């Protein structure tokens, strides 16, 4: 099986949810003997040395050839005898996917849906025209794609509601790379609270404002560690002195294991929140919203704290300080849940099954 996965935007080190998801997919496919290649739009911020260290091959393509003159891509696909072209956005399917199908009709097109954009835009209060445009783009992508991968029943229903062919849409859980889990002990005196997210993504920017205006002022003796870069203007606007922006961290797992709690105060979003799974995998008790767990298995409610009232977050943190037993139960249950339900090594079969159905 020969697969090309297309990516524009930050990728290595994998920090954003989308990058983490694609990286885990590529490494797991490679581990299973699949010939998988990354076709990456060459941006000025890419660190080529990071790509050279990986076991998979990356084909860098200049922006003008990535979107306009795709002949170099076509030649690469022919040379590597690619059978499946895998994209992570409707726009990419509509542009490169359709061009590839025109030039190489035997190649199958896969659209992996990280966000159902018209739902995301609706929740963000975007205008009617932007929501309508998102729906049109999604309709076009569903028509062009041979297989559509979504993270949840909710996302599948949302796409079917706008005309998607249910026979093309396949649910896959995705997940994270588990590795060796560290069994935590109650961190006496630890006052670090973690939030991770790409600050160019509006739901994460909303979360930072909530932390700054509602949560951090009520916990002045705690340090809020924000992992992830992006919006410098937002960073400068933060008023709370106990919020520390650490930027992009190549290996955030170590910081997770040295924190007291992880939070994801999300008001909007779509798809699966990888940050939630990473918190739980590290043994970090987690507080989030109903939006934060949307798309995840219902059993997740038993292993974290779901609260939509942000004014209660400081009270929950203080209660956990006073209740080491509850903290430990959440820590252990979270790790067990993720290892059992969201281990990429197990869940890759959902995607492999989809690929194989295309090549019959």
N, C-alpha and C positions, 0 to 999 in steps of 0.2 A: 504494500500500500504506500503510495507516494502522495504526500499532502503538503501544500503550501499555505502558511498562515500569514495573513497580511496585517500589518500594524503601522499606524501613524500615531505620533505622540510619544510621551515618555514611556520607556519600557524597562531598561536596566539602569540601576537596580530596581527590581519590581516593588513598588511602594503603593501605588494606587490600586484600588480593587480590580479594575480592568486588567492592569499589567500583571498583578499577582495571579489572576485567574488564567490568563493566557500562558504565562510562564509555567505554571503548574501543569497545564494541559500539554505543552510542548515537551517538558521534561518527562512526563509520564508516558507519552506516546513513544518518545525516544527509548525509554527504558524497556518498552514492550517490543522493540525491534521495528517500529514504523519509521519509514524514511520521511522525516518531517523537516521542513525548511521554513525559516522566518524571512518574509519579504518586508523590509523595513524602509519607510520613507526617511531619507537621510536628512537629519536636522542638525543644526550647529551644536546643540547641547549633547549629542550622543557621544559617549565615551567608548571608543572602539575597543579598547583593551578589555572592557568588561565582556564584550561579545566574543572576543577571541578565547576567553577562558571557558566558554560553554561547549558542551558536547554536540550541540546542534549548529548547523551552518546558517549564517545570516547573510542575505543578499541585500546590500544597501543600494537604494535607487534614489537618484536626485529628484527633488520635488517635481520638476517639470516633466520628468519621465515617469514619475509615479502616477501623475494625474492626467497628463496631456499626451505625450508621445510614449505609449506603453510598449513599444516594440522591444526594448531591453527585457521587460518582464515576460513578454510572450516568448522570446528566445530562451529565457531561463526555464520557463515552464515546459517548453518542448525538450530542452536538453536533459532535464531531470525527470521527464516522463510523468509529470504531475497528473494525478487523477482527480484530486479534490482541491478546490480553492476555498479557503475558510476566511470569512470576514467578520468583524466585530461591530459593524455599524450599517444602518440602512443606506447611508450616503455612499459608502464604499461599494456595497452590493450594486446600487443603482448606477454607479460610474464604472469602476474597474470590473465588477462582476459581469455586467452586460457587455462590455468591450471584450472581455475574455471569452464569453460564450459565443460572441460573433466570430472571433478569430479562431477559437479552439472549441468547437461545439461539443466535443466528447467530455470535456472537463465538467464535473459537477460543482455547483455553487452551494456553499453552506453559509447561512447567516446565523451567528451566535448573538442572541439578543441580551445585552447587558442591562439595558434600560428600555422599557416601552415608553418612548419619548412623549407621545401625546398624553399619557397618564402623568408622567413627570411634569410636563409643562402645565397641565391642568392644576396640579397640586401647588406649583410654584406661582400660580396666578398670572401666567403669561396670557397675552392677548389672543382673541379668537383666531386671528389670521395665522399666528405662529402655531397654534394647536392644529389648525386645519392643514397647514403645510406639513407638519409632522405626520399626520394621518396619511396624507398623499404619498409621502416618502416611504412610509411603512407599507402601504398597499403595493407600491411599485417593487419594493424589495421582496415582499412575499411572493409576488408574481415571478420575479427573476430567480429566486432561490429554489433549489431542488430539495433542501432540507433546512428547517428553521429550528434552532435549539433555544429553548426558554428554560428559566430556572424554577418556575412554579406554575400551579394550576391557575393562579390569578393572572399571570402574564399570558398564558395560553388563551384564557377566556377573553382577555382584552384584545388580543389580535384576531380571534375568531369574530368578535363583535364588530370589527371593521372590515370583515370580508375575508379573513384568512382561511385557507384550506386546512381543516383540522388534521387531514391525513399527512400533511407536510410537517406539522408541528410536533416536536418531540421534547418531552420534559427531561431535563437532566439536573441532578442536584449540584453538580460541581463540588466544590469543597476546598480544602487546603492541604498542603503537605504536612503530615503530622510529625514525623521524626520522633525523637526521644522526648517524652513529656517529663518535665520536672515536677515532682510532687511538692507542693508548697507547704510551708508551715506558716502559721499566723504571723504576719509581719509587725510585731509590736513596735509602736512608735513611728511606723512608716506613714507618711502623709503625702505621697505622690499619687496624683490622679491623672490617668492617661486618656488622651483623645488622639486618634490618627485619621488623617484624611487629606486628600488633595484640595487645597484651598482655592483652586480655580473652579471647583464644582460647587454650584450654588447651595445644595443641601448642606454641605460641610461649612460653607460660609455662614449660613443661618445658625448652625450649631455653635460656631465660635461666638456669635453675638449673644446667644442664649447663655453660654458659659460666662461670658464677660459681664452681662447685665444682671443675670439672675442667680447663677450658681456660685461663681467664684467670690463675689462680695459676701456671701453668707458663710463662706469657709475660708476666712482670711489667713488661717494658720496652715493651710494646705497649698501645695504647689501643683498647678495644672500644667502638665507637660503636653504640648501640642506637637505631634509628629507629622511632617509633611510640609511641603513648600507651596509657593504659588502667589497668592494675592498680597503683595507688599503693602498696598494701601490699606487693606483690612488689618494687617498686623500693626501698622502704625496707629490705627484708630482704637485699638484695644486700651481700655482704661485701667483694668484690674492689674495691680502690680504683681500678683501671685500667679499670673499666666506667663509661662515661658515657652517661646517658640524654638524648637530644636532643629527645625528644617527637615530635610530628607535623611532618614536613617536607614542604612543598608540592611542592618539586622535588628529590627525593633524588638524581636523576641526577648532579648536580654533586658531591655527596659521594662517590658511587660512583667517579667518575673521579679522585678524590683519595685513594682508599684503596688498600691493598696487596692485600687479599684479602677476599672475601665468604664468610660461613659460614652454613649452615643445618643445625645439629645436631638434626635432627628424629627423634623416636621414634614419632610418630603423626601422623595427618592423613588427608585424603582429597582427591580432586580433583586439580587442577594447582597447583603452588607457583609463583605468579607471581613471587615474589621471586627464584627461581632464574633465570628468563628475564631479569629486569631486571638482575641482576648480570652475566650473560653479555653482554647487549646493550651494557653500558657498558664492556666490555673488562676486567671484573674477574674474575680467576681465582677459582674457586669450589670450596669443599669442602662436601660434604653426605653424606647417608646414602642407602641404598637406598630408604627410605621417601620421602626428599626428591625423588627422581627418578621415583617411581611415577606412572604416567599420562602421562609424557613419552616422546617417541620414543626407541627403544633407542639410536640413534646418539649420544645426549647423553653417554653414558659416555666417549666419545672426546674430549670438550671440557671436562670438569671432573674433579674428583677425588671418587670415591665411597669413603667410609670410615665404617664403623659403630662402630669403636672410638674413642671420643672422646679417649682418652689419647694417640692418635697425631696428633691435630690440631696440637698445638704442634710436633711433629717435622716435619710436612708444611710448616708455615709457614716453619720454619727452613731446610728444604731448598730452598724456593722462593727464599729470600733468597740462597742460595748458587748458585742456578742461574737467572740472568736469562733464558737461552735458553728454558728450559721455561716460565717465567712468560709470556714473550712469545708462545710457541706457544699456550698455553691462552687467552690474551687474544684473539688473532686468530681462533682456531678457534671460540671461543664466540660472537663477534660474527657470524661467517659463518653458523654453525649457526642462530642465532636469526633472522637476517634471511631465511634461506632457508626455514625450517620454521615459524616462529612469528610471522610478520608478519601483523598483523590485516588489512591491505589485501588480502592473498591469501586468508586463511582465512575471511573473511566469507562467502564463497560457500557454505560448509557450512551456515551458518544461513539465508542467503537461500534456498537450495534447500529447506530445511525449511519456512520460511514459505510459499514458493510452492506447495509440495505441499498445504498446508492450504487454499489459496484456489482450487484447481482446481474 
